[in-house]
Amino acid sequence: MAKRTIDDELNEEEHILDVDVTQEMETSFLEYAYSVIYSRALPDARDGLKPVQRRILYSMDRMGVRPNVGHVKCARVVGQVMGLLHPHGDTAIYDALVRMGQPWAVRLPLIDGHGNFGSLDAGPAAMRYTECRMAEPAQAMTRGIDEDTVDFKPNYDGKETEPVVLPAAFPNLLVNGAAGIAVGMATNIAPHNLVEVVAALQQLLKNPDIELDELMRHIPGPDFPTGGKIVGLDGIRDAYATGRGSMKIRATTRIEKVTPRRMGIVVTELPYMVGPERVIEQIKKGVQDKKLTGIADVKDLTDLAHGTRLVIEVKNGINPEALLEQLFKATKLEDTFAINTVALVEGQPRTLTLKEMLEVYLDHRLDVTLRRTNHRLAKAEERLHLVRGLIIAIADIDDVIAIIRSSDDAAQARERLMGAFDLDETQATYILDMQLRRLTKFSTIELEKEADELASTIAGLREIIDDPAVLRKLVGTELAAVAKEFGTPRRTVLLASSGAPARATAAPLEVPDDPCWVLLSGSGLVARTDVLAPLPTEGRAAHDVVVAKVRATAQGEFGVLTNHGRVLRCRAIELPTVSLTATAASLQGGSLAHELWPLEAGERPLGLTTLDPESLGLVIGTRQGVVKRVKPDLLARDSWEVIALKDGDEVVGAVELSDDSKHLAFLTSDAQLLHFPAANVRPQGRTGGGMAGIKLASGASVVWFGAVDPATDDVVTISGASSSLPGTETGSAKVTPLSEYPSKGRATGGVRAHRFLKGEDTLLMAAVGPRPVVAAAASGSPVELPQTNGRRDGSGTPLTQPVTMLAGREPGEAPRTAEAETLFEE
């Protein structure tokens, strides 16, 4: 025998085939593509689930991890799915499980997650840390799976079986949408509102030839779980008519005052699958690249209690509406959603229209209901057959027992029972298999009642099977029940256009430097307004009296005088804008002074000044009767003192003179009034301490100081007891024309302006201003003052409630002067 060589052995073992590389690549790629399309990436049009999602829900149902039990580790579910049904990586399974439980990703979550299931900007925690169970809608998806409603197929190794499709009690493909990338094709289906989809299905059940426009009356568009606004409806109709289309989704925003000094854009809903961190990153990049201007700060205040809240602070002088339009263009605050409704129909990928998606689901649901009815019918007929056998046996129970006892074995007993009582083999076997104690407990009446109920049930089931109209009605009823159980209101707003008013030109980004008025109210609210409309003197709504006003421009500066004798430099653009109309004079919407400016303890604003170096100066009156006319002296500071106050003294009033024809007036706590020409007060430097304005009696102090006009002004005095708590005593009020009081020289004692009644010893409040002087309570509601009284030293009339604010005619109540008209025209 010849010796064998190694080469001989190798030649015998080698089996080399020559194949064409092109053909092999085509074959291998087609097999791979087939696997991705049918086994991984595309959902089935009937239940709207990809294979991995279907396997997760089926495995959880078999494991008993239903809504009525506690959560289990996600790793346990992933391991069960991977070991029995899904021969792929655990990461893919866990990602699919998590997505079905994220309320911002699906409209009707199928997984009830516990733990960190991620966010729009971050992934979930590892599966060993999170827990899950089926949500109520997921149980509806698998309901009836044990009643032969769907077909089963072998799993990947042939040792187990899995459902080809789930029964799907609601149209999951439309309700939760789908997204996937296969080979050579992709799908992207938007979520919809369950109630709207069920309403369309019921119409389709009634009229299979229904047109698209009629369906869109019930399904006007997608309904994203994160809300937002869809701008433009043409893309929606294209998608429903052809299966392909795109639409713009905008964030839900509002413009409001976010700090006392600044307006801001508050985002409460973001476009679908857009996270706040991504938007913040885009805004910061836009600011760095100088593509976005006017943004002071961006804050993410999102939390579980209040939901999405993204605050974009707008710099002073920037138009928030114009900035918002820039943000829509430069960031994901406006996003495009492209619809491509590709799904598997009878194992083939198809691009479906809206009506086709509804029809495929409806055909599936009709088939599921019919198969379930046939299954229940077979069960009911089988039970009825056994019950009828039991009725026969119970009627002669003694003979049945005797036959069984006298028989040699079960086969003989079965034959003797069949012959004696005319039973078939199934009935006789059922009787023999029952325990004797159970057999003796049966009652003929109960069995006959059960037989009648079974017969009625069988008749109803046969009616469903035999009459397609009854079957369709049953499907519609079940769908309505599901919609009632799981339906929620629409979240996404549909807009035919952007919702913004059409403009010939785009709004400017920066606020124009237009003329405006700066207003200060008695309660310390500060605001600016573009127009001061004439206001009614009667029938006025609740309001907060305006105690000071000054002309300015939107980008200009003005000064605020405080009771500590300081002037604060302020910018009008930092103030909120309010609208004063003929029916409302409220400064609600303004900012509180202490929130805007760095006031010291006990410091409050008293007046406003233009900071105009060409003005005649600011006139100040103090509690100790000092008057000072300050020379215009602007400093390059944020604040400066304009009077040197003595210990215990403070400013009680201030006015900026427009001409020397005005008079200056003091009203004291002992009801003395003094007014004299403003020309009698010479201007002083900033550090001066002023001069004597009124001679005060012992223990008296000034309660009001200001500029007056004897021809048009009224004097309002409110008297009360000095021992009462502030703001608690109503007091007595008197209104007298200022013309009744003679003018006297500066530094004199004045004349009596109010006669005190018994129990009164001081003026609680006083004011002089253009008639009619208005009063307000602490709540801002108006307080009715008595009629004008010509007696300058008369007593007052009791009021109905305490007064906390007094002021002359509110700015804008009188017709606008020619000078004011010129200001606004400029």
C-alpha positions in Angstrom: 0.0 0.0 0.0 1.4 3.4 -1.1 2.1 5.9 1.5 -0.4 8.9 1.6 1.0 12.4 1.6 -0.3 15.4 3.3 -1.1 17.0 -0.1 -3.2 14.0 -1.0 -5.3 14.4 2.2 -5.8 18.1 1.6 -6.9 17.7 -2.0 -9.5 15.2 -0.9 -10.9 17.5 1.9 -11.0 20.7 -0.2 -14.2 21.5 -2.0 -13.9 24.8 -3.8 -16.8 26.3 -5.8 -16.3 29.2 -8.3 -19.1 31.7 -7.9 -19.7 35.1 -9.5 -19.0 37.8 -7.0 -21.7 40.1 -8.4 -24.3 37.4 -8.1 -23.2 36.5 -4.5 -23.3 40.1 -3.4 -26.8 40.6 -4.9 -28.1 37.5 -3.2 -26.5 38.2 0.2 -27.6 41.8 0.1 -31.2 40.9 -0.8 -31.3 38.4 2.1 -30.1 41.0 4.5 -32.5 43.7 3.1 -35.4 41.2 3.4 -34.5 40.5 7.0 -34.3 44.2 7.9 -37.5 45.1 6.2 -39.7 42.2 7.4 -38.1 41.4 10.8 -36.8 44.6 12.2 -37.5 48.1 10.8 -41.0 48.3 9.5 -44.3 48.0 11.5 -47.2 45.8 10.6 -50.1 47.9 9.4 -52.5 45.9 11.4 -51.2 46.4 15.0 -48.7 49.1 14.2 -45.8 47.2 15.9 -42.4 46.2 14.8 -41.4 42.6 15.6 -39.3 43.5 18.7 -42.2 45.6 20.1 -44.7 42.8 19.5 -42.4 40.3 21.2 -41.9 42.6 24.2 -45.6 43.0 24.8 -46.4 39.3 24.2 -43.6 38.2 26.5 -44.8 40.5 29.3 -48.3 39.2 28.9 -47.1 35.6 29.2 -45.0 36.6 32.2 -48.0 38.1 33.9 -46.4 41.6 34.2 -49.7 43.3 33.8 -51.0 46.6 35.2 -52.4 45.0 38.3 -49.1 43.6 39.6 -45.9 45.3 40.7 -43.1 46.4 38.5 -40.3 44.1 37.5 -36.7 44.8 36.4 -36.4 45.7 32.8 -33.4 43.4 32.5 -35.7 40.5 33.4 -38.1 41.4 30.5 -35.3 42.0 28.1 -33.7 38.6 29.0 -37.0 36.8 28.5 -37.6 38.4 25.1 -34.0 37.8 23.9 -33.9 34.2 25.1 -37.2 33.0 23.6 -38.2 35.3 20.7 -35.8 38.0 19.6 -32.3 36.7 18.5 -30.7 40.2 18.6 -28.8 42.4 21.0 -30.2 43.4 24.4 -29.7 47.1 23.6 -32.1 47.0 20.7 -34.7 45.3 22.9 -34.3 47.7 25.8 -34.4 50.8 23.5 -37.7 49.6 22.0 -39.1 48.9 25.5 -38.1 52.3 26.8 -39.5 54.2 23.8 -42.9 52.5 24.3 -42.9 53.9 27.8 -41.8 57.5 27.1 -44.9 59.9 27.2 -43.1 62.4 25.0 -42.4 59.8 22.3 -45.7 58.0 22.0 -49.2 59.4 22.3 -50.5 56.4 24.3 -47.7 54.7 26.2 -47.8 50.9 26.2 -45.2 50.5 29.0 -45.6 51.8 32.5 -42.0 52.6 33.4 -40.5 53.1 36.9 -37.2 54.8 37.3 -35.1 56.9 34.9 -36.6 56.3 31.4 -34.5 59.2 30.0 -35.6 62.5 28.5 -35.6 64.3 25.2 -32.0 65.2 25.7 -30.7 62.2 27.6 -30.9 58.4 27.4 -32.4 56.1 30.1 -30.6 54.5 32.9 -29.2 51.0 32.5 -31.9 48.2 32.4 -30.6 46.8 35.7 -31.8 50.0 37.4 -35.2 50.5 35.8 -38.5 48.7 36.2 -41.5 48.2 34.0 -44.9 46.6 33.6 -47.6 46.7 30.9 -49.7 49.8 30.7 -53.5 49.6 30.4 -53.5 50.3 26.7 -50.9 47.4 26.2 -53.3 45.0 27.8 -55.9 46.1 25.3 -53.4 45.3 22.5 -53.1 41.7 23.7 -56.6 41.2 24.9 -58.2 38.0 23.4 -54.9 36.5 22.2 -55.8 33.2 23.9 -59.1 33.0 21.9 -57.6 32.0 18.6 -57.8 35.6 17.3 -54.5 35.6 15.6 -52.1 33.1 14.0 -48.9 31.9 15.7 -45.6 31.0 14.1 -42.5 29.2 15.4 -39.8 31.3 17.0 -36.2 31.5 15.7 -35.2 28.0 17.0 -38.6 26.3 16.5 -39.0 25.5 20.2 -41.6 28.2 21.0 -44.3 30.0 19.1 -45.1 33.7 18.9 -48.0 35.7 17.4 -47.8 36.9 13.9 -49.7 40.0 14.9 -51.5 41.1 18.1 -55.3 41.5 18.3 -54.9 45.3 18.8 -58.0 46.7 20.3 -57.1 50.2 19.0 -55.3 51.4 15.8 -51.8 51.7 17.3 -50.1 52.6 13.9 -52.0 55.9 13.8 -52.3 56.6 17.5 -48.6 56.1 18.4 -47.0 56.5 15.0 -43.8 54.8 14.0 -40.3 55.5 12.8 -37.8 53.2 11.2 -35.0 53.0 8.6 -34.8 49.8 6.5 -32.8 49.1 3.4 -33.8 51.3 0.6 -36.9 52.5 2.4 -37.9 54.2 5.6 -41.1 55.0 7.6 -42.1 58.0 9.6 -45.7 58.1 10.8 -47.0 60.9 13.1 -49.0 60.1 16.3 -52.7 60.9 16.3 -55.5 61.4 18.8 -57.2 58.2 19.7 -60.7 59.7 20.0 -60.4 61.3 16.5 -59.1 58.1 14.9 -61.9 56.0 16.4 -64.5 58.5 15.2 -63.1 58.2 11.6 -63.2 54.4 11.9 -66.8 54.4 12.9 -67.6 56.5 9.9 -65.7 54.1 7.7 -67.7 51.2 9.2 -70.9 52.9 8.2 -69.7 54.1 4.8 -66.9 52.1 3.2 -66.9 54.6 0.2 -66.2 57.6 2.4 -64.0 60.3 0.9 -60.8 61.7 2.3 -62.3 65.1 3.1 -65.0 63.5 5.2 -62.4 61.5 7.1 -60.3 64.6 7.7 -63.3 66.2 9.4 -62.7 63.6 12.2 -58.9 63.4 11.8 -57.8 67.0 11.0 -54.1 66.3 11.6 -51.5 64.7 13.8 -51.7 65.1 17.6 -48.2 65.0 19.0 -47.6 64.0 22.7 -45.6 67.2 23.3 -48.2 69.5 21.9 -47.0 72.4 19.9 -48.6 74.0 16.8 -48.7 72.7 13.3 -48.5 75.7 10.9 -50.0 75.1 7.5 -52.4 72.3 6.7 -51.6 71.6 3.0 -48.8 69.2 3.9 -51.2 67.2 6.1 -53.6 66.7 3.3 -50.9 65.6 1.0 -49.7 63.1 3.5 -53.2 61.7 4.0 -53.9 61.6 0.3 -50.6 60.1 -1.0 -48.8 58.7 2.1 -46.1 61.4 1.8 -46.0 65.0 3.0 -44.4 67.4 5.4 -45.5 70.0 7.9 -44.0 72.7 10.1 -44.3 72.3 13.9 -43.8 75.3 16.1 -43.2 75.6 19.8 -46.0 77.0 22.0 -44.7 80.4 23.2 -45.9 83.4 25.0 -44.3 86.8 25.7 -44.5 88.0 29.3 -42.6 89.9 32.0 -40.0 87.4 33.4 -38.2 89.9 35.6 -39.2 93.3 36.9 -36.9 94.8 34.3 -37.2 92.5 31.3 -39.7 90.9 29.0 -39.1 87.3 27.9 -40.2 84.5 25.6 -41.6 81.6 27.6 -41.7 78.3 25.8 -44.2 75.8 27.3 -44.3 73.2 24.5 -41.6 72.1 22.0 -41.9 70.5 18.6 -42.0 66.7 18.6 -38.8 65.0 19.8 -37.0 68.3 20.3 -35.4 68.7 23.7 -34.8 72.0 25.6 -31.1 71.4 25.9 -30.8 71.2 22.2 -32.7 74.5 21.7 -30.5 76.2 24.4 -27.3 75.0 22.6 -28.6 76.3 19.3 -29.5 79.7 20.9 -26.0 80.0 22.5 -24.3 79.1 19.2 -26.4 81.7 17.4 -25.5 84.4 19.9 -21.8 83.5 19.6 -21.9 83.6 15.8 -23.8 86.9 16.0 -26.8 85.4 14.1 -29.1 86.1 17.1 -29.1 89.4 18.9 -31.1 90.8 21.7 -31.0 87.7 24.0 -29.9 88.4 27.6 -30.2 84.9 29.1 -31.7 81.4 28.6 -33.0 79.3 31.5 -34.4 75.8 31.5 -37.0 75.7 34.3 -38.6 72.5 33.2 -39.7 70.2 36.0 -42.1 67.3 36.7 -44.6 69.6 38.4 -45.0 72.3 35.7 -43.7 70.6 32.6 -41.7 72.3 29.9 -40.7 75.9 30.7 -37.9 77.4 28.7 -37.4 81.1 29.5 -35.5 83.3 27.0 -34.9 86.8 28.5 -35.0 89.6 26.0 -32.6 92.6 26.3 -34.1 96.0 26.9 -34.9 97.8 23.7 -35.5 94.6 21.7 -38.9 93.8 20.2 -39.8 90.3 21.6 -42.1 89.5 18.6 -39.3 90.2 16.1 -36.8 88.1 18.1 -39.2 85.2 18.3 -39.5 85.2 14.5 -35.6 85.0 14.4 -35.7 82.1 16.8 -38.2 80.2 14.7 -35.8 80.5 11.7 -32.5 79.8 13.5 -33.4 77.1 16.1 -35.6 74.0 16.5 -38.4 76.1 18.0 -39.8 75.5 14.5 -39.1 72.1 13.0 -40.3 70.1 9.9 -41.9 66.7 10.3 -41.9 64.6 7.1 -44.5 61.9 6.9 -43.8 58.7 5.0 -46.4 56.1 5.8 -44.6 52.8 4.9 -45.9 49.7 6.6 -46.2 46.0 6.0 -49.5 44.8 4.4 -49.8 41.1 3.9 -46.1 40.8 4.2 -45.3 43.5 1.6 -44.1 47.0 2.3 -46.5 49.6 1.0 -47.0 53.4 1.2 -50.4 53.9 2.6 -52.9 56.7 2.5 -55.0 57.6 5.5 -58.0 55.7 4.3 -55.9 52.6 3.5 -54.4 52.6 7.0 -57.8 52.7 8.5 -59.1 50.0 6.1 -56.2 47.6 6.9 -56.8 48.0 10.6 -60.5 47.7 10.3 -60.2 44.5 8.2 -57.8 43.1 10.9 -60.2 44.0 13.7 -63.2 42.5 11.9 -61.2 39.3 11.4 -60.1 39.2 15.0 -63.6 39.7 16.2 -65.0 37.0 13.9 -62.3 34.5 15.0 -62.9 35.3 18.6 -66.7 34.9 18.1 -66.1 31.5 16.4 -63.9 30.4 19.3 -66.4 31.5 21.9 -69.2 29.7 19.9 -67.3 26.4 19.9 -66.6 26.7 23.6 -70.3 27.5 24.3 -71.6 24.6 22.1 -69.1 22.2 23.7 -70.3 23.2 27.2 -74.0 23.0 26.2 -73.4 19.5 24.9 -71.9 18.5 28.3 -74.6 20.2 30.3 -77.3 18.3 28.4 -75.6 15.0 29.2 -75.4 16.0 32.9 -79.1 16.8 32.9 -79.9 13.3 31.6 -77.5 11.7 34.2 -78.8 13.8 37.1 -82.4 12.7 36.3 -81.4 9.1 37.1 -78.4 9.7 39.4 -79.0 6.5 41.4 -78.9 4.3 38.2 -75.7 6.1 37.0 -74.0 5.4 40.3 -75.1 1.8 40.2 -73.9 1.3 36.6 -70.5 2.8 37.5 -70.1 0.7 40.7 -71.1 -2.6 38.9 -68.8 -2.1 35.9 -65.4 -3.8 35.8 -63.5 -0.8 34.3 -64.0 2.7 32.9 -64.4 1.4 29.3 -67.3 -0.9 30.3 -68.9 1.8 32.4 -68.7 4.2 29.5 -70.3 1.7 27.1 -73.1 0.9 29.6 -73.8 4.6 30.3 -74.0 5.3 26.5 -76.4 2.5 26.0 -78.6 3.2 29.1 -79.0 7.0 28.8 -78.4 7.6 25.0 -75.2 9.6 25.7 -72.3 10.0 23.3 -68.8 9.2 24.1 -67.8 12.8 25.1 -70.7 13.1 27.5 -70.1 9.7 29.1 -66.4 10.4 29.5 -67.1 13.8 31.2 -69.5 12.1 33.7 -67.0 9.4 34.5 -64.1 11.9 34.9 -66.1 13.9 37.5 -65.7 13.3 41.2 -68.7 11.6 42.8 -69.2 14.4 45.3 -69.4 17.0 42.5 -71.9 14.8 40.6 -74.2 14.7 43.5 -74.1 18.5 44.0 -75.6 19.3 40.6 -79.2 20.5 40.5 -81.4 19.9 37.6 -82.8 23.4 37.8 -79.4 25.0 37.8 -78.3 22.9 34.9 -81.4 23.7 32.9 -80.8 27.4 33.7 -77.2 27.2 32.5 -78.4 25.4 29.3 -80.8 28.2 28.6 -78.1 30.8 29.1 -75.7 28.9 26.8 -78.4 28.6 24.1 -79.0 32.3 24.3 -75.3 33.0 24.1 -74.9 30.7 21.1 -77.8 32.4 19.3 -76.1 35.8 19.8 -72.7 34.5 18.6 -74.3 32.9 15.6 -76.0 36.2 14.7 -72.6 38.0 14.8 -71.1 35.3 12.5 -74.0 35.2 10.1 -74.7 38.9 9.8 -71.8 41.2 8.7 -73.8 44.3 9.8 -74.0 43.0 13.4 -70.2 42.2 13.3 -69.4 45.7 12.2 -71.6 47.2 14.8 -69.9 45.2 17.5 -66.5 46.3 16.3 -67.6 50.0 16.4 -69.0 49.6 19.9 -65.7 48.1 21.1 -63.7 50.8 19.5 -65.9 53.5 21.2 -65.4 51.8 24.5 -61.6 51.9 24.0 -61.7 55.5 23.0 -63.7 56.3 26.1 -61.3 54.5 28.4 -58.0 55.7 27.0 -59.0 58.9 25.0 -57.5 62.3 25.9 -58.1 65.8 24.6 -56.1 67.1 21.6 -52.8 68.6 22.5 -51.5 69.9 19.2 -53.0 73.1 17.8 -53.6 73.2 14.0 -53.1 76.6 12.3 -53.9 77.3 8.7 -51.1 80.0 8.8 -48.6 81.2 11.3 -51.2 83.0 13.3 -49.3 86.2 13.2 -51.0 89.3 11.6 -49.8 90.0 8.1 -47.4 93.0 7.9 -46.2 94.9 4.9 -42.7 94.9 6.4 -41.1 92.8 9.1 -41.2 94.2 12.6 -38.0 95.9 13.6 -35.8 94.0 16.1 -35.0 97.0 18.2 -37.8 99.0 19.9 -38.1 102.5 18.2 -37.1 105.5 20.3 -40.7 106.8 20.3 -42.1 109.3 22.8 -43.7 107.8 25.8 -45.0 108.7 29.3 -43.5 107.2 32.5 -46.1 106.8 35.2 -45.8 106.2 39.0 -48.8 105.1 41.0 -49.7 105.6 44.6 -49.0 101.9 45.4 -45.5 102.1 43.9 -46.2 100.6 40.5 -44.1 102.0 37.6 -44.8 101.6 33.9 -44.6 103.4 30.6 -47.3 104.0 28.0 -47.3 105.2 24.4 -50.5 107.2 24.6 -52.5 108.9 27.4 -56.1 108.6 26.3 -58.8 110.9 27.8 -60.3 109.0 30.7 -63.9 109.4 32.0 -64.5 111.1 35.4 -67.5 109.0 36.2 -68.2 105.3 36.1 -64.5 104.5 36.5 -63.4 100.9 37.0 -61.2 99.9 40.0 -57.9 101.6 39.5 -54.6 102.6 41.2 -54.2 106.4 41.1 -51.3 107.9 39.2 -49.3 110.3 41.4 -46.5 111.3 39.0 -45.8 111.3 35.3 -42.9 112.4 33.2 -42.3 112.6 29.4 -39.6 110.5 28.0 -38.6 108.3 25.0 -38.5 104.5 24.9 -34.7 104.5 24.8 -34.3 107.5 27.0 -33.5 108.1 30.7 -35.5 109.7 33.5 -35.0 110.3 37.2 -36.8 109.0 40.3 -36.8 111.1 43.4 -37.2 109.2 46.7 -38.2 110.3 50.2 -34.5 110.0 51.2 -33.6 112.9 48.9 -31.9 110.8 46.3 -32.4 110.9 42.5 -32.0 107.5 40.7 -31.1 107.4 37.1 -33.4 105.0 35.2 -34.1 103.9 31.7 -37.6 103.9 30.3 -37.0 100.7 28.2 -36.6 98.7 31.4 -40.3 99.4 32.3 -43.2 97.2 31.3 -45.6 98.8 28.8 -49.2 99.3 29.8 -52.2 100.6 27.9 -54.3 103.4 29.4 -57.7 103.4 27.6 -60.9 105.3 28.0 -62.3 102.5 30.2 -59.4 101.4 32.3 -56.8 103.5 34.1 -55.0 100.7 35.9 -51.3 100.3 36.1 -51.7 96.6 36.7 -48.9 94.9 34.7 -46.4 97.5 35.9 -43.4 96.6 38.1 -43.0 97.5 41.7 -40.4 100.2 42.3 -38.4 98.2 44.9 -38.0 95.4 42.3 -36.7 97.7 39.7 -34.3 100.0 41.6 -31.9 99.6 44.5 -33.9 101.3 47.2 -32.7 101.5 50.8 -34.7 100.3 53.8 -37.7 102.6 54.3 -37.0 104.4 51.0 -39.8 104.8 48.5 -40.3 106.8 45.2 -42.1 110.1 45.4 -41.8 111.8 42.0 -40.3 111.7 38.5 -38.0 114.0 36.6 -36.9 114.3 33.0 -33.2 114.8 33.9 -33.3 117.7 31.3 -30.5 120.2 32.0 -32.6 122.9 30.3 -35.5 122.5 32.8 -36.3 125.0 35.5 -35.3 122.6 38.2 -36.8 120.2 40.6 -38.6 121.6 43.6 -38.6 119.5 46.8 -40.6 119.8 50.0 -39.8 118.0 53.3 -41.7 116.9 56.3 -40.1 119.6 58.5 -41.3 122.3 56.1 -38.2 122.9 54.1 -38.4 123.7 50.4 -35.6 123.5 47.9 -35.3 124.3 44.2 -32.5 122.2 42.8 -30.4 123.5 39.9 -30.2 120.9 37.0 -27.0 119.1 37.9 -26.7 115.7 36.1 -23.9 113.5 37.4 -22.4 110.4 35.7 -23.8 108.2 38.5 -26.6 105.9 39.0 -27.9 107.9 42.0 -27.0 111.1 43.8 -28.4 113.2 46.7 -30.2 116.5 45.8 -30.8 117.8 49.3 -29.0 117.6 52.6 -31.7 116.4 55.0 -31.6 117.0 58.8 -32.0 114.2 61.2 -35.5 112.9 61.2 -36.5 114.8 58.1 -37.6 113.2 54.8 -38.9 114.4 51.4 -42.8 114.3 51.2 -43.2 115.7 47.7 -41.5 116.9 44.6 -42.4 118.5 41.3 -40.4 119.5 38.2 -41.3 123.0 37.2 -42.2 123.8 33.6 -42.7 127.5 34.3 -42.5 130.1 37.2 -46.2 130.8 37.1 -47.0 127.8 39.2 -47.5 128.1 43.0 -46.0 125.8 45.6 -48.2 124.5 48.4 -47.8 122.9 51.8 -50.4 121.1 53.8 -49.6 120.2 57.4 -50.9 117.7 59.9 -52.6 120.4 61.9 -54.7 121.4 58.8 -52.7 124.5 57.8 -52.4 125.3 54.0 -49.8 127.6 52.6 -49.3 128.4 48.9 -46.9 131.0 47.3 -45.4 131.6 43.9 -42.6 129.3 42.9 -40.5 132.3 41.8 -40.1 133.1 45.5 -37.7 130.1 45.8 -34.3 130.6 44.4 -32.4 127.7 42.9 -29.6 126.0 45.0 -26.8 123.6 44.3 -27.1 119.9 44.8 -25.5 119.9 48.3 -27.7 122.8 49.7 -30.1 122.2 52.5 -33.0 124.3 51.2 -34.9 127.2 52.8 -37.9 127.6 55.1 -41.0 126.8 53.2 -43.7 126.9 55.9 -43.7 127.8 59.6 -44.8 124.8 61.6 -46.6 124.8 64.9 -45.1 122.7 67.7 -45.6 119.0 67.0 -46.9 119.6 63.4 -45.4 118.2 60.2 -46.0 118.4 56.5 -48.3 115.8 55.0 -48.3 117.0 51.4 -46.2 119.2 49.1 -46.5 120.0 45.4 -47.1 122.5 42.6 -50.6 123.9 42.3 -52.8 126.1 40.2 -55.3 128.2 42.2 -57.6 128.6 39.2 -58.2 124.9 38.5 -57.2 122.9 41.6 -59.1 121.4 44.5 -57.9 120.8 48.1 -58.8 117.4 49.6 -58.3 116.9 53.3 -59.0 113.8 55.3 -59.0 114.2 59.1 -58.9 111.6 61.9 -57.4 110.6 65.2 -53.6 110.4 65.5 -53.9 107.5 67.9 -55.6 105.2 65.3 -53.6 102.6 63.4 -52.5 103.7 59.9 -55.0 102.5 57.3 -57.8 101.5 59.7 -59.7 104.8 60.3 -62.1 106.0 57.6 -61.9 109.6 58.6 -63.8 112.7 57.4 -63.1 114.2 54.0 -63.6 117.7 52.7 -63.1 119.1 49.1 -62.6 122.8 48.7 -61.4 124.9 45.7 -57.9 126.2 46.1 -59.1 129.6 45.0 -60.7 130.0 48.5 -57.3 130.1 50.1 -55.3 133.3 49.9 -51.7 133.3 48.8 -49.2 134.2 51.5 -45.5 134.6 51.7 -42.9 131.8 52.0 -42.0 130.8 55.6 -45.3 131.9 57.0 -47.9 129.8 58.9 -50.6 129.5 56.3 -54.4 129.4 56.8 -56.7 126.8 58.3 -57.9 124.3 55.7 -60.0 121.9 57.9 -62.0 122.1 61.2 -61.5 119.0 63.3 -64.6 117.2 64.7 -64.7 115.7 68.2 -62.1 112.9 68.4 -60.1 114.3 65.4 -56.7 115.9 65.9 -54.7 115.5 62.7 -54.9 115.2 58.9 -54.5 111.6 57.9 -54.1 112.5 54.3 -54.2 115.5 52.0 -53.7 116.5 48.4 -54.1 119.4 46.0 -54.6 118.8 42.3 -56.6 119.5 39.1 -60.3 118.7 39.8 -61.7 116.3 40.4 -59.2 114.8 42.8 -59.6 111.0 43.0 -59.2 108.7 45.9 -58.5 105.0 46.2 -58.4 102.3 48.9 -55.6 99.9 49.5 -57.2 97.4 47.1 -57.1 100.0 44.3 -60.9 100.4 44.2 -62.1 104.1 44.0 -63.5 105.8 47.1 -66.3 108.4 46.6 -65.3 111.8 47.9 -67.9 114.4 49.0 -69.1 117.3 46.9 -67.0 120.5 46.7 -67.5 122.7 49.8 -66.8 126.4 49.5 -66.0 126.7 53.3 -62.2 126.6 53.6 -62.3 126.1 57.3 -65.3 123.7 57.4 -65.4 120.2 58.9 -65.4 117.0 56.8 -67.9 114.4 55.8 -67.4 110.8 57.1 -66.1 108.3 54.4 -67.2 104.7 53.9 -63.7 103.2 53.9 -60.1 104.2 54.6 -58.3 106.1 51.8 -54.7 105.2 51.1 -54.1 107.2 47.9 -55.0 110.7 46.6 -54.2 112.4 43.3 -55.4 115.1 41.0 -56.9 114.4 37.6 -55.1 111.3 36.2 -52.7 111.9 33.3 -54.7 111.9 30.0 -58.1 112.7 31.5 -58.1 116.2 30.2 -57.9 116.8 26.4 -54.3 116.7 25.2 -52.7 120.1 24.8 -51.1 121.3 21.6 -47.7 120.9 23.2 -48.4 117.2 23.9 -49.8 116.7 20.4 -46.5 118.1 19.0 -44.5 115.8 21.2 -46.2 112.7 19.9 -46.1 113.9 16.3 -42.3 114.3 16.6 
